[in-house]
Amino acid sequence: MVKNKFVADYQINTSRKILFPYLSTASGLAEWFADDVSINEDKNFIFHYDGEEHYARVASLRSNYHVKFDFFDPNNLEETDHSYIEFKIEENELTQTLFLKVIDYSDSYDDEELESIWENLVLHLKEIIGG
């Protein structure tokens, strides 16, 4: 299946230290991103949504700046073109405005559908953090 890379920026009115746990911890992600998120004994994140489990490992992490989740199929470890979601917290140095950059590399959705999904997810996140 062909994968699609979706990139979008969302202005967030909060601090890095408040925002980052919502992007990088199981409990934070479970509040806005998925129905539930757990971590197994291998330190893999398990995202529960749409009645399915989606496995991911943290591919890269820089505290208060970015986190990248590399999704994989635990039954097909030979797969090399993994889907991933990356969250980057960027700041406009002139205005001191914080932005959440979302990079979603996956199959199954077109840009308009992904834009709508992420708009709703980030709106929910903003409601939770008050940003």
N, C-alpha and C positions, 0 to 999 in steps of 0.2 A: 504494500500500500504506500502511496506517495504521502510524504509528511509535509506539513505546512508550518512555516515559522511566523508567528504572530508577535508583534512588538507594540507595546502601548505604554504611555506615560500618564500617570494620574497624580494630580497635586494632592498632597496630604498635609493638613495643618496640625502637625504634632512633632515630637522630637524623635530622633533615631532610636533612642533608648526605649521609648514607649512602643514604637512601631515594630522593632526587630523581633521581639518574642512572638508576635502574632504571625511572623513569616517563617520562623525557624524552629518552633517547638510544637510538639504534638498537641498540647493543650491549646496553644494559641491558634494553630491551623484549624482545629476542630470547632472553634468558635465562629469562623466565617467561611472557611474554604471547603470543608467536607462535612459529611454527617458525623463522622468520628475519625480520629487519627490515633493510631497506637504505634508503639515501637516494640519490635520483637527482640529476642535474645541475640540476634546477629546485628543489632542496631539499625535495622532497616525500618523505615516508616511504612505503615500500612494505612493507606487512605481508603475510607469506606464512603462510597457514594454511589447513587443509582443502583443500590442493592449488590454492588460488586466490591471486591477488594483490589486495590492497585498498590503494588509494591514499589518502593523507591528507596534509593540510598542517597545520602548527602554527597554530592560529587565535589562541591567546593563550598567553603564558608569563610567569610570574614566578618567577624562580629560587628554588628551595627551598620554594615555596608551591603553585603549580599549573601545570598544562599542559593544553591542550585540543587534541585532534586532530579536525579536520573531515574526514570521509571524503567522497570524490567519485569519480565515474566519469569517467575521462579521455576516454571516448568520448561523454559526454553532459554537456558543460559548461554547458548551459542549466538543468540541474536546480538547484532552489533549496532544497529541504527536505533538506539533507544529514544523514546520520547523524553522530554525534560521540561521542567518549569524552573525559571530563574527569576528571583526577585532581587532588584538592585535599588538601594536607596541613594538617590542623587540629590545634590543641593545646588541651586542656582546661587552662585557666590555674590552676584550683584544684589539680588532681592532677599537672600537667605531663605528662599522658598524650598521646601522639601518635595521631591517627586518620587513616586514608586514606579519603577520601570518593571514591567512584566514581559518576560520573553517565554512564550509558550510554543514549544516545538512538538507537534503531535499530528496524528492523522485524524480523520473523521469529521472535521468541521471546516466550513469556509470562513473567510475573514469577517463577514458581517455577523455570522452566528457567534464567532469567538468574541467579537467586539461587544456584542450584547451580553454574553455570559460574563465577561470580565468587568464590564460596567456595573452589572448587578452585584457581583462578588465584592468589588472594591467599594461600592456604595454601602454594602452591609458592613464591611470592615470599618469604614469611616464612621458609621453610626455607633459601632461598638467602642471605638477609641475616642470618639468626639472630635474627629479631625475632618 
